[in-house]
Amino acid sequence: MQIFQVIDGQDEGLIFPDWVSPSLMTYTAKIRGEISVINPGLSWEQIGMLATFGMKELDLAAHASAKWHTDYLVNEASLDPEDYIDCQKCSTPEGVRLMDGEGLLLHARLTEEDDENAAPAWESVEKILHGHDAVCVLYAYALYRVDNALSSQIAGDMDGALGCLAMAGDVMIMASEATARESGIRWERMHTAVAMRNAARKRHVETYELRAEAIAHWSAQIDRNLSGQKAGAILSKIFPLSQRKLSEYVMAEKKRLLASMT
């Protein structure tokens, strides 16, 4: 499967059509450079395989999240107004991508354990990727999005091209933030035993334990009248999970509590 339609890659660099602007060439080369820093041995074909893997996992995550929000709307009368609006906007895979951003959605899919959905199909790329390297997949997917933008430009769809570039930028930001967090974890591991345990906890998330802790903290420390979105934002500063996942936990707990009272 040839996933890149416009950009062509060789071991020594990237090849672009003559009409691509120098600034976009530089931007694309930066993404390719980040991949080389992480895994210098990856060929252009292998990067395409990682981008395909990322595209499939992102699609699964978007559909799963859309289904979750659609199912939650069944009890719309009990929803906080802000949560109701959020669920409406996220009731389709396209809406989830726009609301969450593809970077956050893909990173969460690849790094957060999920007891409701199947695990990512890492085995499909295990021969070319050392470990479950989510950041490398993010950068490969960002390259794919830039290629999408160029394809849209060729077709005369400038709105589509700008949208693809915006998504590529979103994925790039998420990859950079994830890289910074990983660097901090490695630094902690080198310095203290306590930090080593904390770092290990961040890397190997125990879903049930963290969910229970997050809900317990919400129940004891956070105003229950706050929407799930606002509560999730507060919890995301305490627990190593995405705001979206924590918001879903809070909204599900609110639903459970309401059901227990009827």
C-alpha positions in Angstrom: 0.0 0.0 0.0 1.5 3.3 -1.1 0.2 5.8 1.5 2.2 8.9 0.3 0.9 10.3 -3.0 2.9 13.5 -3.4 6.0 13.4 -1.2 8.7 10.9 -2.2 11.4 9.8 0.2 14.8 8.4 -0.2 17.3 7.4 2.5 19.2 10.6 2.0 16.2 12.9 2.1 12.8 13.9 0.7 11.8 14.7 -2.9 9.1 17.2 -3.6 7.4 18.5 -6.8 8.8 21.8 -8.0 5.7 23.8 -7.0 5.9 23.0 -3.3 6.9 26.1 -1.3 10.3 26.1 0.5 8.7 26.7 3.9 6.5 23.6 3.5 9.5 21.6 2.4 11.4 22.7 5.5 8.4 21.9 7.7 8.1 18.4 6.2 11.9 17.8 6.5 11.7 18.7 10.2 9.1 16.0 10.7 11.3 13.5 8.8 14.2 14.6 10.9 12.4 13.9 14.2 11.7 10.4 13.0 15.4 10.0 12.1 16.4 11.0 15.6 14.0 8.4 17.2 14.8 5.6 14.8 17.5 6.4 12.2 17.1 3.0 10.5 13.6 3.4 9.3 13.2 3.4 5.5 10.6 5.6 3.7 8.5 2.5 3.1 8.6 1.6 6.8 7.5 5.2 7.7 4.6 4.6 5.3 3.7 1.4 7.2 3.8 3.3 10.5 1.6 6.1 9.0 -0.9 3.4 7.9 -0.9 1.9 11.3 -1.5 5.3 12.9 -4.3 6.0 10.4 -6.1 2.7 11.3 -5.7 3.1 15.0 -6.9 6.7 14.9 -10.0 5.7 12.9 -10.8 3.0 15.5 -10.4 5.5 18.3 -12.6 8.1 16.7 -15.4 5.5 16.0 -15.2 4.1 19.6 -15.4 7.6 21.1 -18.3 8.6 18.8 -20.2 5.5 19.9 -19.5 6.2 23.5 -20.9 9.8 23.2 -23.9 8.6 21.1 -24.8 6.0 23.7 -24.4 8.6 26.5 -26.9 10.9 24.8 -29.7 8.3 25.4 -30.1 9.8 28.9 -29.9 13.4 27.7 -32.3 14.6 30.4 -29.8 13.9 33.1 -26.8 15.5 31.3 -25.2 18.7 32.4 -25.8 21.2 29.5 -22.1 21.6 28.8 -21.7 17.8 28.6 -24.8 17.5 26.4 -23.3 19.9 23.9 -20.0 18.2 24.0 -21.6 14.8 23.4 -23.6 16.1 20.5 -20.4 17.5 18.9 -18.6 14.2 19.4 -21.4 11.9 18.2 -19.6 11.3 14.9 -16.0 10.2 14.2 -15.4 13.5 12.3 -16.7 15.4 15.3 -14.4 13.6 17.7 -11.4 14.3 15.5 -12.3 18.0 15.4 -13.1 18.4 19.1 -10.2 16.3 20.5 -7.6 16.9 17.8 -6.0 14.0 16.0 -2.8 14.3 18.0 -4.5 13.8 21.4 -6.8 11.1 20.0 -4.0 9.0 18.4 -1.6 9.4 21.4 -4.3 8.3 23.9 -5.2 5.3 21.7 -1.6 4.2 21.6 -0.6 4.8 25.2 -3.7 4.5 27.5 -5.0 1.1 28.4 -8.7 0.7 27.6 -10.8 -2.0 29.2 -13.7 -1.4 26.7 -11.8 -1.6 23.4 -9.3 -3.9 21.9 -5.6 -3.0 22.3 -3.7 -1.4 19.4 -2.5 -3.8 16.8 1.2 -3.2 17.6 2.0 -6.7 16.2 1.5 -5.3 12.7 4.5 -3.1 13.1 6.6 -5.0 15.6 9.2 -5.9 13.0 10.1 -2.3 12.2 9.5 -0.5 15.5 11.4 -1.0 18.7 8.8 -1.3 21.5 5.4 0.5 21.5 6.9 3.9 20.3 3.8 6.1 20.0 5.8 9.2 19.2 7.4 7.7 16.1 3.9 6.7 14.9 2.7 10.2 15.6 5.4 11.8 13.4 4.8 9.3 10.6 1.1 10.1 10.7 1.9 13.9 10.6 3.9 13.3 7.4 0.9 11.5 6.0 -1.3 14.5 6.8 1.1 16.9 5.1 1.0 14.7 2.0 -2.9 14.9 2.3 -2.6 18.6 2.2 -0.5 18.6 -0.9 -2.9 16.2 -2.6 -5.8 18.5 -1.7 -3.8 21.5 -3.1 -3.4 19.6 -6.4 -7.1 19.0 -6.5 -7.8 22.7 -6.0 -9.3 22.2 -2.5 -7.5 24.8 -0.5 -9.8 24.5 2.5 -9.1 20.8 2.6 -5.3 21.5 2.3 -5.4 24.0 5.2 -7.4 21.5 7.3 -4.9 18.8 6.7 -2.0 21.1 7.6 -3.8 22.1 10.8 -4.2 18.4 11.8 -0.5 17.8 10.9 0.4 20.6 13.3 -1.8 19.3 16.0 -0.1 15.8 15.7 3.3 17.5 15.8 2.5 19.4 19.0 1.3 16.2 20.7 4.4 14.3 19.6 6.7 17.1 20.9 4.9 17.2 24.2 5.0 13.4 24.5 8.8 13.5 23.8 9.3 16.1 26.5 7.4 14.0 29.0 9.4 10.9 28.1 12.6 12.9 28.6 11.4 14.0 32.0 10.6 10.4 32.9 14.1 9.3 31.8 15.7 12.1 33.9 13.6 11.0 37.0 14.7 7.4 36.6 18.3 8.4 36.7 18.0 10.3 40.0 15.8 8.9 42.7 14.2 5.6 43.6 10.8 7.2 44.3 10.9 9.0 40.9 11.7 5.6 39.3 8.5 4.2 40.7 6.5 7.3 39.7 8.0 7.0 36.2 7.1 3.4 35.9 3.6 4.1 36.9 3.3 6.7 34.2 4.6 4.3 31.6 2.6 1.3 32.7 -0.9 2.7 33.4 -3.1 0.3 35.4 -6.5 1.3 34.0 -8.7 0.1 36.7 -6.6 1.4 39.6 -6.2 4.9 38.0 -9.9 5.1 37.2 -10.8 4.3 40.7 -8.4 6.8 42.1 -9.6 9.5 39.7 -13.2 8.9 40.6 -12.4 8.9 44.3 -10.6 12.2 44.0 -13.5 13.7 42.0 -16.0 12.5 44.6 -14.0 13.9 47.5 -12.4 17.0 46.1 -14.3 18.4 43.1 -17.7 20.0 43.0 -20.1 17.5 41.5 -22.0 20.3 39.8 -19.1 20.9 37.5 -19.5 19.5 34.0 -17.6 16.3 33.1 -15.4 18.4 30.8 -14.4 20.8 33.5 -13.9 18.0 36.0 -11.8 16.2 33.5 -9.6 19.2 32.9 -8.9 19.4 36.7 -8.2 15.7 37.0 -5.8 15.7 34.0 -3.4 17.9 36.0 -3.3 15.2 38.7 -3.6 11.9 36.8 -1.5 10.7 33.8 -4.5 10.3 31.5 -6.0 12.5 28.8 -8.7 15.1 29.7 -11.1 13.3 27.4 -10.7 9.9 29.1 -11.1 11.5 32.6 -14.2 13.4 31.5 -15.7 10.2 30.2 -15.0 8.5 33.6 -16.7 11.4 35.4 -19.7 11.4 33.1 -20.1 7.6 33.5 -19.9 7.9 37.3 -22.5 10.7 37.3 -24.7 8.4 35.2 -24.2 5.5 37.6 -25.0 7.6 40.6 -28.1 8.9 39.0 -29.3 5.4 38.1 -28.7 4.2 41.7 -31.0 7.0 43.0 -34.0 5.9 40.8 
